[in-house]
Amino acid sequence: MNKAVKRLITALLCFVIFAVVATIVLSAKERVKSIDVVSNDTLMYVSKQSLIDSLLEISHEDWFSVNIEDIEREIYNKPGVDYTLIKKIWPSTLILYIYDRKPLAYWGGNQILLDNMDIIEPDTFNYNGYLPMFISSDNLSREYVYDTYCRLNSVAKKHGDEVTIVSYEGNQFHIETSSGYKIYLGSKNADKKLVLFYDTYKGVKDFSNAEYFDMRYSNGFSVKYL
């Protein structure tokens, strides 16, 4: 190989290296242009577009300088978020992986009780599944209310029924079921009183016209008719 060919090859290599370096330097100044959102399911507590808008606002610097840890922290602090991970894809893309907390019940009107026992009031709630309604002004008792609901619902399901509403006020439980029964259970042994209800209510005269059943007595119960 003569010297002229060697010089040509060397020149071409230098040009290629220069072009690659120049491309990298120029792309490093690229702003974030594309954001992809990946979730474990349909986003429940925030819309995809609002997330993208939020990310674009946060990542105002060039792609290379974007601090993904700061953005992950910002997204994680949104209500209902369980996990976030952000990846940078060269030259100008961010991919956000986000997983939501599981909703357990409605709490009052606009709030949601989550599986970590947080109560949130999201801007949106995109959920197609069934959730019971818990009504209580005592937010500190939310874990106790949920545990009691689980026990009561287990009893109801054995009888082809389901607890749909749990009211807890003044240390007193009052429930409604999918069969339309309203039952006052008091503050103690609520699950045992519900067992007694299902064992005996069909023996009550005209039970289908009852407004509610009051199981708060120590040796029986009363019925209020419509």
C-alpha positions as CSV (number, residue, x, y, z in Angstrom):
1,M,0.0,0.0,0.0
2,N,1.6,3.3,-1.1
3,K,1.9,6.4,1.1
4,A,-0.8,8.2,-0.9
5,V,-3.4,5.5,-0.1
6,K,-2.4,5.5,3.6
7,R,-2.8,9.2,3.8
8,L,-6.2,9.0,2.2
9,I,-7.4,6.3,4.6
10,T,-6.0,8.3,7.6
11,A,-7.8,11.4,6.4
12,L,-11.1,9.5,6.0
13,L,-10.8,8.0,9.5
14,C,-10.1,11.5,10.9
15,F,-13.2,12.9,9.1
16,V,-15.4,10.1,10.3
17,I,-14.2,10.5,13.9
18,F,-14.7,14.3,13.6
19,A,-18.2,13.8,12.2
20,V,-19.2,11.4,15.0
21,V,-17.8,13.7,17.7
22,A,-19.6,16.7,16.2
23,T,-22.9,14.8,16.0
24,I,-22.6,13.8,19.7
25,V,-21.7,17.4,20.8
26,L,-24.6,18.9,18.8
27,S,-27.1,16.3,20.0
28,A,-26.0,16.8,23.6
29,K,-27.5,20.3,23.3
30,E,-30.8,18.8,22.1
31,R,-33.8,19.6,24.3
32,V,-36.1,16.8,25.3
33,K,-38.4,16.3,22.4
34,S,-40.1,13.0,23.1
35,I,-41.6,11.5,26.3
36,D,-43.0,8.0,26.5
37,V,-45.1,6.9,29.5
38,V,-45.3,3.2,30.4
39,S,-47.6,2.0,33.2
40,N,-48.6,-1.3,34.8
41,D,-52.2,-0.5,33.9
42,T,-54.3,2.5,32.9
43,L,-53.1,5.5,34.8
44,M,-55.7,6.0,37.6
45,Y,-54.8,9.2,39.4
46,V,-53.2,11.4,36.8
47,S,-53.7,11.7,33.1
48,K,-50.9,10.7,30.7
49,Q,-51.0,14.1,29.0
50,S,-50.6,16.0,32.3
51,L,-47.6,13.8,33.1
52,I,-46.0,14.5,29.8
53,D,-46.6,18.3,30.2
54,S,-45.2,18.1,33.7
55,L,-42.1,16.3,32.5
56,L,-41.6,18.8,29.7
57,E,-41.8,21.6,32.1
58,I,-39.4,20.0,34.6
59,S,-36.8,18.9,31.9
60,H,-36.3,22.4,30.5
61,E,-32.6,21.9,30.1
62,D,-30.9,20.0,27.3
63,W,-31.3,16.2,27.2
64,F,-27.7,15.6,28.4
65,S,-28.1,17.8,31.5
66,V,-31.5,16.5,32.6
67,N,-31.3,15.1,36.2
68,I,-33.5,12.1,36.1
69,E,-33.3,11.5,39.8
70,D,-34.9,14.9,40.5
71,I,-37.7,14.1,38.0
72,E,-38.3,10.7,39.5
73,R,-38.6,12.3,42.9
74,E,-41.1,14.9,41.5
75,I,-43.3,12.3,39.9
76,Y,-43.1,9.9,42.9
77,N,-44.5,12.6,45.1
78,K,-47.7,12.8,43.1
79,P,-50.7,11.2,45.0
80,G,-51.2,7.5,44.4
81,V,-47.8,6.8,42.8
82,D,-46.0,3.6,44.0
83,Y,-42.9,3.5,41.8
84,T,-41.2,5.6,39.1
85,L,-38.2,5.0,36.9
86,I,-37.0,7.3,34.1
87,K,-34.6,6.3,31.3
88,K,-32.9,8.6,28.9
89,I,-32.8,7.4,25.3
90,W,-30.3,9.2,23.0
91,P,-30.6,11.7,21.5
92,S,-33.7,13.5,23.0
93,T,-36.2,11.0,24.5
94,L,-37.3,10.2,28.1
95,I,-39.2,7.1,29.0
96,L,-41.2,7.2,32.3
97,Y,-42.1,3.9,34.0
98,I,-44.8,4.6,36.6
99,Y,-46.8,2.2,38.7
100,D,-49.9,3.2,40.7
101,R,-51.0,2.2,44.2
102,K,-54.0,-0.1,44.3
103,P,-57.3,1.6,45.4
104,L,-59.2,-0.2,48.2
105,A,-62.3,1.9,48.7
106,Y,-63.9,5.3,48.2
107,W,-63.4,7.4,51.4
108,G,-66.2,9.8,51.7
109,G,-67.1,11.6,48.5
110,N,-64.0,12.4,46.5
111,Q,-61.2,10.6,48.3
112,I,-59.7,7.2,47.7
113,L,-58.2,4.8,50.3
114,L,-55.0,3.2,48.9
115,D,-53.4,-0.1,49.7
116,N,-50.7,1.6,51.8
117,M,-53.5,3.2,53.8
118,D,-53.0,6.7,52.4
119,I,-56.1,8.7,51.7
120,I,-55.8,10.9,48.6
121,E,-58.0,13.2,46.6
122,P,-56.8,12.8,43.0
123,D,-57.5,15.3,40.2
124,T,-58.9,12.4,38.2
125,F,-59.8,8.8,39.0
126,N,-59.8,6.4,36.0
127,Y,-60.8,3.1,37.5
128,N,-63.4,0.6,36.1
129,G,-63.4,-1.9,38.9
130,Y,-65.8,-2.1,41.9
131,L,-64.9,-0.4,45.2
132,P,-66.9,-0.2,48.4
133,M,-67.7,3.2,50.0
134,F,-66.4,4.0,53.5
135,I,-67.9,7.0,55.3
136,S,-66.1,8.3,58.3
137,S,-64.8,11.6,59.7
138,D,-62.1,9.7,61.6
139,N,-59.3,9.3,59.1
140,L,-57.0,7.9,61.8
141,S,-59.1,4.8,62.0
142,R,-58.9,4.0,58.3
143,E,-56.9,0.8,58.9
144,Y,-59.4,-0.4,61.5
145,V,-62.3,0.4,59.3
146,Y,-60.8,-1.5,56.3
147,D,-59.9,-4.5,58.5
148,T,-63.5,-4.6,59.8
149,Y,-64.9,-4.3,56.3
150,C,-62.8,-7.3,55.2
151,R,-64.2,-9.4,58.1
152,L,-67.8,-8.3,57.4
153,N,-67.5,-8.8,53.7
154,S,-66.2,-12.3,54.2
155,V,-69.3,-13.1,56.3
156,A,-71.6,-11.5,53.7
157,K,-70.0,-13.4,50.8
158,K,-70.8,-16.7,52.5
159,H,-74.4,-15.8,52.1
160,G,-74.2,-14.6,48.5
161,D,-74.2,-10.9,49.6
162,E,-71.6,-8.2,49.7
163,V,-70.9,-5.2,51.9
164,T,-71.1,-2.0,49.7
165,I,-71.1,0.8,52.3
166,V,-69.4,1.0,55.7
167,S,-70.2,3.9,57.9
168,Y,-68.1,4.4,61.0
169,E,-69.0,7.4,63.3
170,G,-68.7,7.7,67.0
171,N,-67.2,4.2,67.3
172,Q,-70.3,2.7,65.7
173,F,-70.5,0.6,62.5
174,H,-73.4,0.8,60.1
175,I,-73.3,-1.1,56.8
176,E,-75.3,-1.6,53.7
177,T,-75.2,-4.6,51.4
178,S,-75.7,-5.4,47.7
179,S,-79.0,-7.1,48.6
180,G,-80.3,-3.8,50.0
181,Y,-80.1,-4.5,53.7
182,K,-79.1,-1.7,56.2
183,I,-77.7,-3.1,59.4
184,Y,-76.5,-1.3,62.5
185,L,-73.7,-3.3,64.2
186,G,-72.5,-1.1,67.0
187,S,-68.9,-1.0,68.3
188,K,-68.1,-4.5,69.4
189,N,-68.2,-8.0,67.7
190,A,-69.5,-6.6,64.5
191,D,-68.7,-9.7,62.5
192,K,-70.5,-12.0,65.0
193,K,-73.5,-9.7,64.9
194,L,-73.6,-9.9,61.1
195,V,-73.4,-13.7,61.4
196,L,-76.5,-13.6,63.7
197,F,-78.2,-11.4,61.2
198,Y,-77.8,-13.8,58.3
199,D,-78.8,-16.7,60.5
200,T,-82.0,-15.1,61.6
201,Y,-83.3,-12.3,59.3
202,K,-85.4,-14.6,57.1
203,G,-87.4,-15.6,60.1
204,V,-88.5,-12.0,60.6
205,K,-92.0,-11.2,59.5
206,D,-92.1,-9.1,56.3
207,F,-88.3,-8.7,56.4
208,S,-88.1,-7.5,52.8
209,N,-89.9,-4.3,53.9
210,A,-87.5,-3.5,56.7
211,E,-85.8,-0.1,56.6
212,Y,-83.0,-1.3,58.8
213,F,-82.0,-4.0,61.2
214,D,-80.5,-2.9,64.6
215,M,-78.1,-5.6,65.9
216,R,-76.6,-3.5,68.7
217,Y,-78.5,-5.4,71.4
218,S,-76.7,-8.0,73.6
219,N,-79.5,-10.6,73.4
220,G,-81.3,-9.9,70.1
221,F,-82.1,-7.2,67.6
222,S,-84.9,-4.9,66.4
223,V,-86.3,-4.0,63.0
224,K,-87.5,-0.7,61.8
225,Y,-90.0,-1.0,58.9
226,L,-90.5,1.4,56.1
